[in-house]
C-alpha cells in the first residue's frame, strides 16, 4: 500500500526523470545546429594605394554574415549574437560587433540562415592588425602611408590579412561558440 510519503517520492522521481528527459532531447536537438560558414570582407576592396590611404585615414569597415544550419525538425529563434575581432597571434581586441539584433531571427527547419555582421576597425587598430599579419612592414606608420602611398602599396601584401573571430550565438538557451582565424583574401 502506498503511503503519502511514498506517493510524493514516486511523483518527485517521475518529475525529475521527465525534466531530465526534456533536457536530454534539447541537448540532442541542439547538436543539429551548426555554424556552417562565415563571410567577412572589407566593405571597400583594397585594390590600390588610394584604398590603402582611405583605410588609414578613415578606418576599416568589415561586413559579412555567419550562416547557421538547422538539421533538426524544430524551428529555433536566435536570442543573442556576439562576435568580436581580434588580432590573430596576440589576440588583442580590434573591433566589436556594431550591429546588435533588433528583432529575433528565426532559424527555419532544415534550412540555412544568415546572420549579418558589421564591424568598424579604427585607424590605429587597422595598423596593429596589418603589422601583426605582416601585410605591411613593422616600421610602417600611418603618417608614412598617407604621405607616401605608392611606397606603402609596394610593400603591402593583402593576401596575408586575417583576423581571429571569437564569440557565440545563443539560440533558445543553446550556445554555439566560435573561435577561429579568418582570412580576408584566400
Secondary structure, DSSP 8 states (H G I E B T S, - for coil): ---HHHHHHHHHHHHHHHHHHHHHHHHHHHTTEEEEEEEEEESS---SHHHHHHHHHH-EEEEEEEEEEE-SSS-EEEEEEEEEEE-TTT--EEEEB----SS-EEE-TT-EEEEEEEEEE-HHHHHHHHHHTTSS-TT--HHHHHH-HHHHHHT--GGG-EEEEEEEEEETTEEEEEEEEEES--
